[in-house]
């Protein structure tokens, strides 16, 4: 690396003091030679053998071919010229003892280059394999040479040329027997890799479709263990290569095995028991005694397999307990369930386990920064927090402690939140609790609200399994194909609430023609958007509405529509879909002509002038032509995200964080939205294929909207 002026001054003084030991090359002018400062001795740290540092003895380098030797050479500044202007060349020397015991020596002199540059020598092909080769270098500026890099406190560099790759490694495992369906999701196991070659220093490995990792044996040529956690079911292959000291790799060894589903929970209470039950039945494990403050038959989260849950009143009687421990807190475990808080103030416990006069683990909610509540998992001196509990909103929460890594993690609605924390749990051999936690003065931090499907596992619950536990399948809330109207109402296809048409709103039917059979036919210029009809709105009063809310705007929802604007350059914003209250829209999707974009607008409250969050997708108005534009709006309460899709796709500009959706009580509006506290932004154009769902559809589902068929919501 470049040296400072101060360093150069010190080196120059040292060179002058030690000049008696340096060789001076004869020049025509003795005075000129006397004025020249000799080059500096090359430093050991600046020497490389194929990029490997200079070393000798047991630390010497091993290379896979005759190496390139490199050195950085310096010539100090003189009175009339800085060091950067000086030029210098390298004199390399290498030697070894051949098979007959004779010394072999090779030399090389490089070309002149500026001081501070790297000089190199590619060793000749006659370097023998498996032989210690020593080398050194000195600098020459054309007038004087430096000391050898091996002199004056330096050292000789050594390397060994290895021309043989290591043998293919051998993989064995009792935890994951080869070609056997015995390994399980969520349970760690060990592979042992070994190689017949005695110079292997690393095993490089990867799993099907995975990234490269490596593990090193304790000593060259020894075995090494690879720990593995299966994350999903199905066939799997571990591939391993042995790497020797010269970085040569072996042929690949493939080890195939099969992963089956993980074991079920060690304790599981659905809490869907009949009203009046005193002990909740267990799907697995012991039954849970219910306090007098527990009421069975409460509402279950939609889109799940649960039929009902238990409601806890937040008093000293609102708890359930099997009166024994179900989690071994010193080993890997997970605890989670569906919850809906009726109160989010203070500390509220979903589940815990007694450890004397304290709780050995707790899962629940607590005040966060600024008193905003957060979900929380405590274990072994660690606390992981994240997500935002909302009163009256369902959430799936799960805490996981992995004894293999020593880390605690928290998941909310199938997504990891917060930052994993190192934990050192002690034994908590007391009773497991639902709805309360043990403290010095007795039980406290009681849950108020619903609880269901509480599970305790004694293994790692994988991210895929957690996502499945926290998944709420979207449900169709309405599909209006807008093909017909009877008595001013366009029906919902499954018999739900119809869309009532106002003045200025008509169902337009397609013009019958014989173009399908007559090649000379000129088709009509204005087909309906999808199918045989669509809804045409006049931009003044025309709209359609349901008489009650279609989606719960305080929870996850999806709506989709096909729309074609009648004008190329509309004079004002126009709303195609909205749903809200008396003064504002909980959501609306509109076209903003000033910005030439579709916008999704989410408001914070049913108030005129309420705070808004807006995302957008750029688009030109149709001008009454074309197949229209397919729009979809997604509010994902589980991740606090809103997304606006155009023709099946979203973007960074169409996505934003939104927290605080409110429950609107107004009907679904097609063709209008609130503006300054009153109805306005009437749409002029055509609308078709209105879909509404509870829950957040995935992009693969969104792509299927707007084609006249029901998308597959899987």
C-alpha positions as CSV (number, residue, x, y, z in Angstrom):
1,X,0.0,0.0,0.0
2,X,1.3,3.6,-0.5
3,X,3.6,5.0,2.2
4,X,3.3,8.5,3.7
5,X,5.9,11.2,3.4
6,X,6.9,10.7,7.0
7,X,7.4,7.0,6.4
8,X,9.5,7.8,3.3
9,X,11.7,10.1,5.4
10,X,12.3,7.4,8.0
11,X,13.1,4.9,5.3
12,X,15.4,7.3,3.6
13,X,17.4,7.9,6.8
14,X,17.6,4.1,7.4
15,X,18.8,3.6,3.9
16,X,21.6,6.1,4.3
17,X,22.7,4.7,7.7
18,X,22.7,1.1,6.3
19,X,24.2,2.0,2.9
20,X,27.5,0.2,3.7
21,X,25.6,-3.2,3.4
22,X,24.1,-2.3,0.0
23,X,25.5,-3.0,-3.4
24,X,26.1,0.1,-5.6
25,X,26.2,-0.5,-9.3
26,X,29.0,1.3,-11.2
27,X,27.9,4.3,-13.3
28,X,29.8,6.7,-15.5
29,X,29.5,9.4,-12.8
30,X,30.6,8.5,-9.3
31,X,29.0,11.7,-8.0
32,X,25.6,10.7,-9.5
33,X,25.9,7.2,-7.9
34,X,26.7,8.6,-4.6
35,X,23.6,10.9,-4.7
36,X,21.3,7.9,-5.5
37,X,19.4,6.3,-2.6
38,X,19.1,2.5,-3.0
39,X,15.7,0.8,-3.2
40,X,14.1,-0.4,0.0
41,X,14.2,-4.1,1.0
42,X,10.9,-5.7,-0.1
43,X,8.7,-6.4,2.9
44,X,7.5,-9.9,3.6
45,X,3.9,-8.7,3.9
46,X,4.0,-7.5,0.3
47,X,5.0,-10.9,-1.1
48,X,2.5,-13.4,-2.6
49,X,2.5,-16.8,-4.1
50,X,-0.6,-16.9,-6.3
51,X,-2.2,-14.5,-4.0
52,X,-1.3,-16.4,-0.8
53,X,0.9,-14.6,1.8
54,X,4.6,-15.3,2.3
55,X,5.1,-18.1,4.9
56,X,7.4,-21.0,5.6
57,X,7.5,-24.2,7.5
58,X,4.1,-25.6,8.6
59,X,2.5,-22.4,7.4
60,X,3.9,-22.5,3.8
61,X,1.5,-22.0,0.9
62,X,0.1,-24.8,-1.3
63,X,-0.8,-24.0,-4.9
64,X,-2.5,-25.9,-7.6
65,X,-0.2,-24.9,-10.4
66,X,3.3,-23.3,-10.9
67,X,2.4,-20.0,-9.2
68,X,2.8,-16.3,-10.1
69,X,5.1,-14.7,-7.5
70,X,4.4,-11.1,-6.8
71,X,6.1,-8.3,-4.8
72,X,5.5,-4.6,-4.2
73,X,8.8,-2.7,-4.7
74,X,9.8,0.8,-3.5
75,X,12.6,3.2,-4.4
76,X,12.8,6.2,-1.9
77,X,12.6,9.8,-3.0
78,X,15.8,11.8,-3.7
79,X,16.6,15.4,-3.2
80,X,15.4,16.3,-6.7
81,X,12.7,13.7,-7.4
82,X,9.7,12.2,-5.4
83,X,9.5,8.5,-4.9
84,X,6.6,8.3,-7.3
85,X,8.9,9.3,-10.2
86,X,11.4,6.6,-9.6
87,X,11.4,3.3,-11.4
88,X,12.5,0.0,-10.1
89,X,12.6,-3.7,-11.2
90,X,12.5,-7.0,-9.3
91,X,15.2,-9.6,-9.2
92,X,13.5,-12.9,-8.2
93,X,15.3,-16.1,-7.1
94,X,13.8,-19.5,-6.4
95,X,15.4,-22.8,-5.4
96,X,14.5,-26.4,-4.4
97,X,16.1,-29.8,-4.0
98,X,15.2,-32.3,-6.7
99,X,14.6,-36.0,-6.4
100,X,18.4,-36.7,-6.8
101,X,19.3,-34.4,-3.9
102,X,20.7,-31.7,-6.2
103,X,19.8,-28.1,-5.7
104,X,17.9,-26.4,-8.5
105,X,17.9,-22.6,-8.8
106,X,15.9,-20.3,-11.1
107,X,16.2,-16.5,-11.4
108,X,14.1,-13.8,-13.1
109,X,14.4,-10.1,-13.6
110,X,11.3,-8.1,-14.3
111,X,10.9,-4.9,-16.3
112,X,11.3,-1.4,-14.8
113,X,8.0,0.0,-13.4
114,X,7.2,3.0,-11.2
115,X,8.1,2.7,-7.5
116,X,5.2,1.2,-5.4
117,X,3.9,-1.0,-8.3
118,X,3.6,-4.7,-8.2
119,X,6.2,-6.9,-10.0
120,X,5.5,-10.5,-10.8
121,X,7.2,-13.7,-12.1
122,X,5.3,-16.7,-13.4
123,X,7.3,-19.7,-12.3
124,X,8.5,-22.1,-15.0
125,X,6.7,-25.3,-15.7
126,X,9.5,-27.5,-14.4
127,X,8.6,-26.8,-10.8
128,X,8.2,-30.3,-9.4
129,X,5.1,-31.3,-7.5
130,X,5.1,-32.1,-3.8
131,X,8.4,-30.3,-3.3
132,X,9.2,-27.4,-1.0
133,X,10.2,-24.4,-3.2
134,X,11.9,-21.4,-1.5
135,X,12.0,-17.9,-3.0
136,X,13.0,-14.3,-2.4
137,X,13.3,-11.0,-4.2
138,X,15.2,-7.8,-4.2
139,X,14.7,-4.4,-5.8
140,X,17.0,-2.8,-8.4
141,X,16.7,0.9,-9.5
142,X,19.4,0.6,-12.2
143,X,22.1,2.1,-10.0
144,X,21.7,0.1,-6.7
145,X,20.0,-2.9,-5.4
146,X,18.2,-3.5,-2.1
147,X,18.8,-6.2,0.4
148,X,17.0,-9.5,-0.3
149,X,13.6,-9.9,1.2
150,X,15.0,-12.7,3.3
151,X,17.7,-10.5,4.9
152,X,17.7,-7.9,7.7
153,X,14.8,-9.4,9.6
154,X,12.9,-10.6,6.6
155,X,12.3,-14.3,5.7
156,X,12.3,-16.8,2.9
157,X,8.9,-17.6,1.3
158,X,8.0,-21.2,0.6
159,X,5.3,-23.0,-1.4
160,X,4.4,-26.5,-2.5
161,X,2.9,-27.3,-5.9
162,X,0.2,-29.8,-5.5
163,X,-0.9,-31.4,-8.8
164,X,-3.4,-33.9,-7.5
165,X,-7.0,-33.3,-6.5
166,X,-8.4,-34.8,-3.3
167,X,-10.5,-37.9,-3.4
168,X,-14.3,-37.6,-3.4
169,X,-15.7,-37.3,0.2
170,X,-17.9,-39.8,1.9
171,X,-21.2,-38.7,3.5
172,X,-22.9,-40.6,6.3
173,X,-25.8,-39.9,8.7
174,X,-27.8,-41.8,11.2
175,X,-30.3,-38.9,11.5
176,X,-30.9,-38.7,7.8
177,X,-30.4,-42.3,6.4
178,X,-29.7,-42.3,2.7
179,X,-32.7,-42.9,0.4
180,X,-35.0,-43.2,3.5
181,X,-38.2,-41.4,4.5
182,X,-37.2,-40.9,8.1
183,X,-36.0,-37.3,8.6
184,X,-38.7,-34.9,9.8
185,X,-39.4,-31.2,9.2
186,X,-38.3,-29.0,12.0
187,X,-35.9,-31.5,13.6
188,X,-32.1,-31.0,13.5
189,X,-29.8,-33.8,12.4
190,X,-26.1,-34.3,11.6
191,X,-24.2,-35.4,8.5
192,X,-20.6,-36.6,8.8
193,X,-18.3,-35.9,5.8
194,X,-14.9,-37.4,5.4
195,X,-12.3,-37.9,2.7
196,X,-9.6,-40.5,2.0
197,X,-7.2,-37.6,1.2
198,X,-5.0,-36.4,4.1
199,X,-4.7,-32.8,2.9
200,X,-8.4,-31.8,2.9
201,X,-8.9,-28.5,4.9
202,X,-12.5,-27.7,3.9
203,X,-15.7,-29.3,2.8
204,X,-17.9,-27.2,0.6
205,X,-21.5,-28.2,0.5
206,X,-25.0,-27.2,-0.6
207,X,-28.6,-28.5,-0.7
208,X,-30.8,-28.6,-3.7
209,X,-31.3,-25.1,-5.0
210,X,-29.4,-23.7,-2.0
211,X,-26.3,-21.5,-1.5
212,X,-22.8,-22.7,-0.9
213,X,-21.6,-23.2,2.7
214,X,-18.4,-24.7,4.1
215,X,-17.2,-26.5,7.2
216,X,-13.6,-27.4,8.2
217,X,-12.2,-30.5,9.9
218,X,-10.2,-30.1,13.1
219,X,-7.1,-31.3,11.3
220,X,-6.3,-31.8,7.6
221,X,-7.9,-34.9,6.1
222,X,-10.2,-35.4,9.1
223,X,-14.0,-35.6,9.2
224,X,-16.4,-32.8,9.8
225,X,-20.0,-32.6,10.9
226,X,-22.8,-30.6,9.1
227,X,-25.9,-29.8,11.0
228,X,-29.2,-29.5,9.1
229,X,-32.7,-28.4,9.8
230,X,-35.3,-29.7,7.2
231,X,-37.7,-26.9,6.4
232,X,-40.1,-28.7,4.1
233,X,-41.3,-32.1,3.0
234,X,-40.0,-34.0,0.0
235,X,-36.8,-35.3,-1.6
236,X,-33.6,-33.5,-0.8
237,X,-29.9,-33.9,-1.8
238,X,-26.8,-32.8,0.0
239,X,-23.9,-32.2,-2.3
240,X,-20.3,-32.0,-1.0
241,X,-16.9,-31.3,-2.4
242,X,-13.6,-31.8,-0.6
243,X,-11.1,-28.9,-0.9
244,X,-7.4,-29.4,-0.2
245,X,-4.6,-26.9,0.9
246,X,-4.0,-25.9,-2.7
247,X,-7.7,-25.1,-3.3
248,X,-8.1,-28.1,-5.5
249,X,-11.6,-29.6,-5.3
250,X,-12.7,-33.2,-5.5
251,X,-15.5,-34.7,-7.5
252,X,-18.9,-34.1,-6.0
253,X,-20.5,-36.5,-3.7
254,X,-24.3,-36.5,-3.7
255,X,-26.3,-37.8,-0.7
256,X,-30.1,-38.2,-1.3
257,X,-32.7,-38.5,1.5
258,X,-36.4,-37.8,2.0
259,X,-38.1,-35.5,4.5
260,X,-41.5,-36.2,5.9
261,X,-43.9,-33.9,7.8
262,X,-42.9,-32.8,11.3
263,X,-44.4,-34.2,14.4
264,X,-47.6,-32.6,15.7
265,X,-47.8,-30.4,18.8
266,X,-47.2,-31.9,22.3
267,X,-50.3,-30.0,23.5
268,X,-53.1,-28.6,21.5
269,X,-56.4,-27.0,22.6
270,X,-58.8,-25.7,19.8
271,X,-61.0,-24.1,22.6
272,X,-64.0,-24.7,20.4
273,X,-65.8,-26.5,23.3
274,X,-69.6,-26.2,24.0
275,X,-70.8,-23.5,26.2
276,X,-70.6,-24.4,29.9
277,X,-67.6,-26.6,29.5
278,X,-65.4,-26.7,32.6
279,X,-62.4,-28.5,31.1
280,X,-61.3,-27.7,27.5
281,X,-60.7,-30.9,25.5
282,X,-57.2,-31.4,24.1
283,X,-56.5,-32.5,20.6
284,X,-53.1,-33.6,22.1
285,X,-51.9,-33.5,25.7
286,X,-53.9,-32.9,28.9
287,X,-57.2,-31.1,29.1
288,X,-57.2,-27.5,30.3
289,X,-59.2,-26.5,33.3
290,X,-61.3,-23.4,32.6
291,X,-61.9,-20.7,35.2
292,X,-65.3,-19.1,35.7
293,X,-64.3,-16.1,33.6
294,X,-64.0,-18.3,30.4
295,X,-66.9,-18.4,28.0
296,X,-66.9,-21.0,25.2
297,X,-68.6,-20.5,21.9
298,X,-67.1,-17.1,21.0
299,X,-66.4,-16.0,17.4
300,X,-63.6,-17.7,15.4
301,X,-61.4,-15.9,12.9
302,X,-62.8,-16.1,9.4
303,X,-61.0,-18.0,6.7
304,X,-59.7,-20.6,9.2
305,X,-60.8,-24.2,10.1
306,X,-61.8,-23.0,13.6
307,X,-65.6,-22.9,14.3
308,X,-65.4,-21.1,17.7
309,X,-63.1,-19.9,20.4
310,X,-63.0,-19.1,24.1
311,X,-63.6,-15.6,25.5
312,X,-61.6,-14.6,28.6
313,X,-63.0,-11.7,30.7
314,X,-59.7,-10.4,32.0
315,X,-60.5,-11.1,35.6
316,X,-58.8,-13.5,38.0
317,X,-61.2,-16.2,36.8
318,X,-60.4,-15.8,33.1
319,X,-57.8,-18.5,32.5
320,X,-57.3,-22.0,31.3
321,X,-54.6,-24.4,32.6
322,X,-53.8,-28.1,32.3
323,X,-52.2,-27.8,35.8
324,X,-48.9,-29.2,34.6
325,X,-45.9,-28.2,32.4
326,X,-46.2,-28.9,28.6
327,X,-43.1,-27.0,27.3
328,X,-39.5,-27.9,28.2
329,X,-38.1,-24.4,28.2
330,X,-34.5,-25.6,28.2
331,X,-35.0,-27.3,24.9
332,X,-36.4,-26.1,21.5
333,X,-40.1,-25.3,21.8
334,X,-42.8,-23.1,20.2
335,X,-46.1,-21.8,21.6
336,X,-48.8,-19.9,19.7
337,X,-52.5,-19.5,18.9
338,X,-55.2,-17.2,17.5
339,X,-56.2,-14.3,19.6
340,X,-58.4,-11.2,19.4
341,X,-57.8,-8.7,22.2
342,X,-60.7,-6.8,23.7
343,X,-58.2,-4.6,25.5
344,X,-54.6,-3.7,24.6
345,X,-53.7,-1.6,27.6
346,X,-50.9,-2.7,29.9
347,X,-49.5,-6.2,29.8
348,X,-51.8,-9.0,28.5
349,X,-50.8,-12.6,28.5
350,X,-51.9,-15.1,25.9
351,X,-49.8,-18.0,27.3
352,X,-47.1,-18.6,29.9
353,X,-45.6,-21.4,32.0
354,X,-44.8,-21.2,35.7
355,X,-41.3,-21.1,37.1
356,X,-41.7,-20.9,40.8
357,X,-43.0,-17.4,41.7
358,X,-42.4,-16.1,38.2
359,X,-43.2,-17.0,34.6
360,X,-40.5,-19.0,32.7
361,X,-42.0,-17.9,29.4
362,X,-44.7,-15.4,28.3
363,X,-46.4,-14.7,25.0
364,X,-48.8,-11.8,24.8
365,X,-48.8,-8.0,24.4
366,X,-47.3,-5.1,26.3
367,X,-46.9,-1.3,25.9
368,X,-44.2,-0.4,23.4
369,X,-42.4,2.9,22.6
370,X,-44.8,5.7,23.1
371,X,-47.3,3.4,24.9
372,X,-48.3,1.9,21.5
373,X,-48.9,-1.8,22.2
374,X,-46.7,-4.5,20.7
375,X,-46.8,-8.3,20.6
376,X,-44.1,-9.8,22.8
377,X,-42.4,-13.1,23.6
378,X,-40.2,-13.4,26.7
379,X,-37.9,-16.4,27.5
380,X,-34.6,-16.7,29.3
381,X,-33.8,-13.1,29.8
382,X,-34.7,-12.3,26.1
383,X,-37.6,-10.3,24.8
384,X,-38.7,-10.1,21.2
385,X,-41.3,-7.5,20.3
386,X,-43.0,-6.4,17.1
387,X,-46.3,-6.0,15.3
388,X,-49.2,-3.9,16.5
389,X,-52.1,-5.5,18.4
390,X,-55.5,-3.9,17.6
391,X,-58.6,-4.1,19.7
392,X,-61.1,-6.4,18.1
393,X,-58.7,-7.6,15.4
394,X,-57.7,-11.3,15.0
395,X,-54.0,-12.2,15.0
396,X,-52.0,-15.4,15.1
397,X,-49.0,-15.0,17.4
398,X,-46.3,-17.6,17.9
399,X,-43.1,-17.5,20.0
400,X,-40.2,-19.8,19.1
401,X,-37.0,-20.7,21.1
402,X,-34.4,-22.7,19.2
403,X,-31.9,-24.3,21.6
404,X,-29.6,-25.1,18.6
405,X,-29.0,-21.4,17.9
406,X,-29.9,-20.1,21.4
407,X,-32.3,-17.5,19.7
408,X,-35.8,-16.5,20.5
409,X,-38.1,-15.3,17.7
410,X,-41.6,-14.0,17.4
411,X,-44.1,-14.4,14.5
412,X,-47.4,-12.5,14.0
413,X,-49.9,-13.6,11.3
414,X,-47.3,-15.9,9.8
415,X,-44.6,-13.3,9.4
416,X,-41.5,-12.9,11.6
417,X,-41.4,-9.5,13.5
418,X,-38.9,-7.9,15.7
419,X,-35.3,-9.0,16.0
420,X,-34.2,-12.4,17.2
421,X,-32.6,-12.3,20.7
422,X,-30.1,-14.6,22.4
423,X,-31.8,-16.4,25.3
424,X,-30.6,-18.5,28.2
425,X,-33.7,-20.1,29.6
426,X,-33.8,-21.9,32.9
427,X,-36.1,-24.7,33.8
428,X,-39.8,-23.8,34.1
429,X,-41.4,-26.9,35.5
430,X,-44.6,-25.3,36.7
431,X,-48.1,-25.4,35.1
432,X,-48.8,-24.1,31.6
433,X,-51.2,-21.1,31.6
434,X,-53.6,-19.6,29.0
435,X,-54.6,-16.1,29.8
436,X,-52.4,-15.2,32.7
437,X,-48.8,-15.1,34.0
438,X,-47.2,-15.9,37.4
439,X,-45.7,-13.1,39.4
440,X,-44.3,-12.7,43.0
441,X,-47.8,-11.9,44.4
442,X,-49.7,-14.4,42.3
443,X,-51.2,-14.5,38.8
444,X,-51.4,-11.2,36.8
445,X,-51.3,-9.7,33.3
446,X,-54.6,-11.3,32.4
447,X,-55.9,-11.6,28.9
448,X,-59.2,-10.0,27.9
449,X,-60.6,-11.2,24.6
450,X,-60.8,-14.3,22.5
451,X,-58.3,-17.2,22.3
452,X,-58.3,-20.3,20.1
453,X,-56.2,-23.0,18.6
454,X,-53.4,-22.9,21.2
455,X,-50.5,-25.2,20.3
456,X,-47.2,-26.1,22.0
457,X,-44.5,-27.9,20.0
458,X,-41.2,-29.5,21.1
459,X,-39.4,-28.7,17.9
460,X,-38.7,-25.9,15.5
461,X,-41.9,-24.8,13.7
462,X,-40.6,-23.8,10.3
463,X,-41.5,-20.5,8.5
464,X,-43.6,-22.4,6.0
465,X,-45.6,-24.1,8.8
466,X,-46.0,-20.8,10.7
467,X,-47.3,-19.1,7.6
468,X,-49.8,-22.0,7.2
469,X,-50.9,-21.7,10.9
470,X,-51.5,-17.9,10.5
471,X,-53.2,-18.1,7.1
472,X,-56.7,-16.9,6.6
473,X,-58.1,-18.0,3.3
474,X,-59.8,-15.2,1.5
475,X,-63.6,-15.6,1.0
476,X,-65.7,-14.3,-1.8
477,X,-68.0,-11.5,-0.6
478,X,-69.4,-10.5,-3.9
479,X,-69.1,-10.9,-7.7
480,X,-71.1,-8.6,-9.9
481,X,-70.7,-9.4,-13.6
482,X,-72.9,-6.4,-14.6
483,X,-74.5,-8.3,-17.5
484,X,-78.1,-7.4,-16.7
485,X,-80.4,-5.3,-14.5
486,X,-83.9,-6.1,-13.3
487,X,-85.9,-3.3,-11.6
488,X,-82.8,-1.1,-11.5
489,X,-80.6,-3.7,-9.7
490,X,-77.7,-5.8,-11.1
491,X,-77.5,-9.1,-9.3
492,X,-74.6,-10.6,-7.3
493,X,-73.9,-13.9,-8.9
494,X,-74.3,-16.0,-5.7
495,X,-77.4,-14.3,-4.5
496,X,-75.8,-11.6,-2.3
497,X,-76.6,-8.0,-2.1
498,X,-77.3,-6.5,-5.6
499,X,-75.9,-3.3,-7.0
500,X,-78.6,-0.7,-7.2
501,X,-78.4,1.6,-10.2
502,X,-79.0,5.3,-10.0
503,X,-80.1,7.7,-12.7
504,X,-77.3,8.0,-15.2
505,X,-76.2,4.4,-14.7
506,X,-77.3,1.8,-17.2
507,X,-76.4,-1.8,-18.1
508,X,-75.3,-1.8,-21.8
509,X,-75.7,-5.0,-23.7
510,X,-73.5,-5.9,-26.7
511,X,-74.9,-5.5,-30.2
512,X,-75.7,-8.8,-31.9
513,X,-73.7,-9.4,-35.0
514,X,-72.7,-12.2,-37.3
515,X,-69.0,-11.4,-37.4
516,X,-68.2,-14.8,-36.0
517,X,-69.5,-16.4,-39.2
518,X,-69.1,-13.6,-41.8
519,X,-65.5,-12.7,-42.7
520,X,-66.8,-9.6,-44.5
521,X,-68.5,-8.3,-41.4
522,X,-67.4,-5.0,-39.8
523,X,-67.8,-5.5,-36.0
524,X,-69.4,-2.8,-33.9
525,X,-66.9,-0.3,-32.5
526,X,-68.0,-0.5,-28.9
527,X,-68.2,-3.9,-27.3
528,X,-68.9,-4.4,-23.6
529,X,-65.7,-4.7,-21.5
530,X,-66.2,-8.4,-20.5
531,X,-68.9,-10.8,-21.5
532,X,-72.3,-9.6,-22.9
533,X,-72.7,-6.4,-20.9
534,X,-71.2,-3.8,-18.7
535,X,-72.2,-0.8,-16.5
536,X,-72.1,2.6,-18.3
537,X,-71.9,5.8,-16.1
538,X,-72.6,9.3,-17.3
539,X,-70.1,11.2,-15.0
540,X,-72.8,13.4,-13.5
541,X,-75.1,11.3,-11.3
542,X,-74.5,7.8,-12.5
543,X,-73.4,5.2,-9.9
544,X,-74.3,1.9,-8.4
545,X,-74.3,0.9,-4.7
546,X,-75.1,-1.9,-2.3
547,X,-77.3,-1.1,0.7
548,X,-74.7,-2.5,3.2
549,X,-70.9,-2.9,3.5
550,X,-69.5,-5.7,1.3
551,X,-66.0,-5.9,2.8
552,X,-64.8,-5.2,6.4
553,X,-62.4,-2.3,5.7
554,X,-60.9,-2.6,9.2
555,X,-59.6,-6.1,8.3
556,X,-57.8,-7.5,5.3
557,X,-59.8,-7.2,2.1
558,X,-59.4,-7.3,-1.7
559,X,-61.6,-5.6,-4.4
560,X,-61.2,-5.8,-8.2
561,X,-62.8,-4.1,-11.2
562,X,-62.4,-3.6,-14.9
563,X,-62.8,0.1,-16.0
564,X,-62.6,2.1,-19.2
565,X,-62.8,5.9,-19.1
566,X,-64.8,7.6,-21.7
567,X,-62.5,10.6,-22.1
568,X,-58.8,10.8,-23.0
569,X,-58.3,13.8,-20.8
570,X,-60.9,13.9,-18.0
571,X,-61.6,17.3,-16.4
572,X,-61.6,16.1,-12.8
573,X,-60.7,13.1,-10.6
574,X,-63.1,10.2,-11.0
575,X,-63.7,7.4,-8.5
576,X,-64.4,3.9,-9.7
577,X,-64.8,2.1,-6.4
578,X,-65.1,3.2,-2.8
579,X,-66.6,2.1,0.6
580,X,-66.7,4.3,3.7
581,X,-69.0,6.0,6.1
582,X,-70.9,9.3,6.3
583,X,-68.1,11.7,5.7
584,X,-65.2,9.9,4.2
585,X,-64.2,6.7,2.3
586,X,-62.3,4.0,4.2
587,X,-60.8,3.3,0.7
588,X,-61.3,4.5,-2.8
589,X,-59.6,3.9,-6.1
590,X,-59.8,6.8,-8.5
591,X,-58.2,8.3,-11.7
592,X,-56.3,11.5,-11.1
593,X,-56.0,13.2,-14.6
594,X,-53.5,15.9,-13.3
595,X,-51.0,13.1,-12.6
596,X,-52.2,10.7,-15.2
597,X,-52.4,7.8,-12.7
598,X,-54.7,5.5,-10.8
599,X,-54.7,6.1,-7.1
600,X,-55.6,4.1,-4.0
601,X,-56.6,6.4,-1.2
602,X,-56.9,5.0,2.4
603,X,-58.2,7.3,5.1
604,X,-57.6,7.1,8.9
605,X,-61.2,8.0,10.1
606,X,-64.7,8.8,9.0
607,X,-64.0,12.5,9.1
608,X,-63.9,15.2,6.5
609,X,-60.3,16.0,5.9
610,X,-59.0,12.9,7.6
611,X,-55.4,11.9,7.1
612,X,-54.8,9.9,3.9
613,X,-52.3,7.4,2.6
614,X,-52.1,7.3,-1.2
615,X,-50.3,4.9,-3.6
616,X,-50.5,5.2,-7.4
617,X,-49.9,3.5,-10.7
618,X,-49.2,5.6,-13.8
619,X,-51.7,5.1,-16.6
620,X,-53.3,7.0,-19.5
621,X,-57.1,7.4,-19.8
622,X,-58.6,5.0,-22.3
623,X,-60.8,7.6,-24.1
624,X,-63.6,5.1,-24.7
625,X,-61.5,2.6,-26.6
626,X,-59.7,-0.7,-25.8
627,X,-60.3,-3.5,-23.4
628,X,-60.2,-1.4,-20.3
629,X,-57.8,-1.5,-17.4
630,X,-58.0,-4.2,-14.7
631,X,-57.6,-2.7,-11.2
632,X,-57.3,-4.4,-7.8
633,X,-57.0,-3.0,-4.3
634,X,-55.5,-5.1,-1.4
635,X,-55.4,-4.1,2.2
636,X,-53.3,-6.7,4.1
637,X,-53.9,-6.1,7.8
638,X,-51.5,-8.9,8.7
639,X,-48.6,-7.0,7.3
640,X,-50.1,-3.5,7.5
641,X,-49.6,-3.0,3.7
642,X,-51.8,-1.6,1.0
643,X,-51.2,-2.5,-2.7
644,X,-52.7,-1.2,-5.9
645,X,-52.6,-3.5,-8.9
646,X,-52.9,-2.5,-12.5
647,X,-53.5,-5.3,-15.0
648,X,-52.4,-7.9,-12.5
649,X,-49.2,-6.3,-11.2
650,X,-48.1,-3.8,-8.6
651,X,-44.9,-1.8,-8.0
652,X,-43.0,0.0,-5.3
653,X,-45.0,3.1,-6.1
654,X,-48.2,1.1,-5.7
655,X,-47.3,-0.3,-2.3
656,X,-47.2,1.4,1.1
657,X,-47.4,0.7,4.8
658,X,-50.8,1.5,6.3
659,X,-51.9,0.9,9.9
660,X,-55.3,1.7,11.3
661,X,-58.0,0.6,8.9
662,X,-61.5,1.4,10.3
663,X,-64.7,-0.5,10.0
664,X,-66.9,1.4,7.5
665,X,-70.7,1.0,7.7
666,X,-71.6,2.3,4.2
667,X,-72.3,0.3,1.1
668,X,-69.9,-0.5,-1.8
669,X,-69.9,2.4,-4.2
670,X,-69.3,2.0,-8.0
671,X,-68.6,5.2,-9.8
672,X,-68.4,7.8,-7.0
673,X,-66.6,8.7,-3.8
674,X,-66.5,11.3,-1.1
675,X,-65.0,14.7,-2.0
676,X,-65.0,17.5,0.7
677,X,-67.4,15.5,2.9
678,X,-70.0,15.0,0.1
679,X,-70.5,12.6,-2.8
680,X,-68.6,13.5,-5.9
681,X,-65.8,12.5,-8.3
682,X,-68.5,10.8,-10.5
683,X,-67.0,8.5,-13.2
684,X,-67.7,8.8,-16.9
685,X,-67.1,5.6,-18.6
686,X,-67.7,1.8,-18.3
687,X,-67.3,-0.6,-15.4
688,X,-67.4,-4.4,-15.4
689,X,-66.5,-7.5,-13.3
690,X,-66.6,-6.1,-9.7
691,X,-65.1,-8.7,-7.3
692,X,-64.9,-8.4,-3.5
693,X,-63.1,-10.7,-1.0
694,X,-62.4,-10.8,2.7
695,X,-58.7,-11.4,3.1
696,X,-55.6,-10.4,1.0
697,X,-55.3,-12.2,-2.3
698,X,-51.9,-13.1,-3.6
699,X,-50.6,-11.7,-6.9
700,X,-51.2,-15.1,-8.5
701,X,-54.8,-14.8,-7.6
702,X,-55.0,-11.1,-8.6
703,X,-53.8,-12.0,-12.1
704,X,-57.0,-14.0,-12.5
705,X,-59.4,-11.1,-11.8
706,X,-61.4,-9.4,-14.4
707,X,-61.8,-12.1,-17.0
708,X,-65.4,-13.1,-16.3
709,X,-64.6,-16.2,-14.2
710,X,-64.0,-16.8,-10.5
711,X,-60.3,-16.8,-9.7
712,X,-58.8,-19.8,-7.8
713,X,-58.3,-18.7,-4.3
714,X,-56.1,-21.5,-2.9
